[in-house]
Amino acid sequence: MDTEIVFLVEESPEGGYQVRALGYSIHTEADSLQELKEAVRDAVRCHFDEGDRPRVIRLHFVRDEVLAP
């Protein structure tokens, strides 16, 4: 059992957020940061049995910026 699961969080072009877990087939999305946290918790509960759930859920925010030369 892994004690931690990491999710990459990206802003959606349409607004809101999209997330995906590293190493697991878990994906979800939400309109606000608070909704995102609840959606991620719910997705983890659905994906893992109660005794196999990671103890820590880490959200890693990824943001792309384009700079003019």
C-alpha positions in Angstrom: 0.0 0.0 0.0 1.3 3.5 -0.9 1.0 6.0 1.9 0.8 8.9 -0.5 -0.9 9.6 -3.8 0.0 12.6 -6.0 -2.4 14.4 -8.3 -1.4 16.8 -11.0 -3.8 19.8 -11.0 -4.1 21.9 -14.2 -6.4 24.8 -15.0 -8.9 23.8 -17.7 -9.0 26.0 -20.8 -12.8 26.1 -20.3 -12.4 27.2 -16.7 -12.1 25.2 -13.5 -9.6 22.5 -12.9 -8.6 19.0 -14.2 -6.7 16.5 -12.2 -5.1 13.1 -12.7 -3.3 10.8 -10.3 0.3 9.8 -11.0 0.5 6.0 -11.3 -3.3 5.4 -11.1 -6.2 5.7 -13.5 -7.9 8.4 -11.5 -9.2 11.5 -13.2 -11.6 14.2 -12.1 -12.5 17.8 -12.6 -14.3 20.6 -10.8 -15.2 24.3 -11.2 -13.7 25.6 -7.9 -10.7 24.6 -5.7 -13.1 23.5 -2.9 -15.1 21.3 -5.3 -11.8 19.9 -6.6 -10.7 18.8 -3.1 -14.0 17.1 -2.5 -13.9 15.4 -5.9 -10.4 14.1 -5.4 -11.3 12.7 -2.0 -14.3 11.0 -3.4 -12.3 9.6 -6.3 -9.7 8.1 -4.0 -12.5 6.6 -1.8 -14.0 5.0 -4.9 -10.7 3.7 -6.3 -9.3 2.1 -3.2 -10.7 -0.3 -0.6 -10.9 1.3 2.9 -7.9 -0.5 4.2 -5.8 0.2 1.1 -6.3 4.0 0.8 -3.3 6.2 0.9 -3.0 8.3 4.1 -1.9 11.5 2.3 -3.4 13.0 -0.9 -1.0 15.6 -2.4 -2.1 18.1 -5.0 0.6 19.3 -7.3 -0.4 22.4 -9.2 1.0 22.7 -12.7 0.8 26.0 -14.6 2.2 26.7 -18.0 3.2 30.3 -18.9 4.5 31.4 -22.3 7.0 34.2 -22.4 7.8 36.3 -25.4 11.5 36.3 -26.3 
